[in-house]
Amino acid sequence: MSSAPRPDDRVASAFRFATELIAWVATPWALAPHSVLLAVLSVVVLIGLPTLLSTPGDKRNVIVAVPGPVTILLVVVQLVAAVAAAWAAWHVVAAAIVSVLAVVTLVLELPRWRWLASR
């Protein structure tokens, strides 16, 4: 396990949170016309899993400790859900903006992901 300090990710966190919010709204919005149950489950998964699972040292409160790559995967799921759901449910301009936001988030997350990958 690496002893390198966790990188400062305040800016990345803001972008990550914005993308998560979009995923939490857009995913059930895109799924609801097909299945209300899937829409509800998507919110449970997108909010519940990252709340429950975290890498020690990444969050203050760890409920269930997981290795860094699992935390990275959870963020990737949020990014993909935000982009895919935006394209499925929203106007092309909004979806394009969400896509740009997700790419910026991904780039800003890279230092944290390198750190998480070493955990």
Secondary structure, 3 states (H helix, E strand, C coil): CCCCCCCCCHHHHHHHHHHHHHHHHHHHHHHCCCCHHHHHHHHHHHHHHHHHEECECCECCCCEECCHHHHHHHHHHHHHHHHHHHHHHCCHHHHHHHHHHHHHHHHHHHHHHHHHHCC
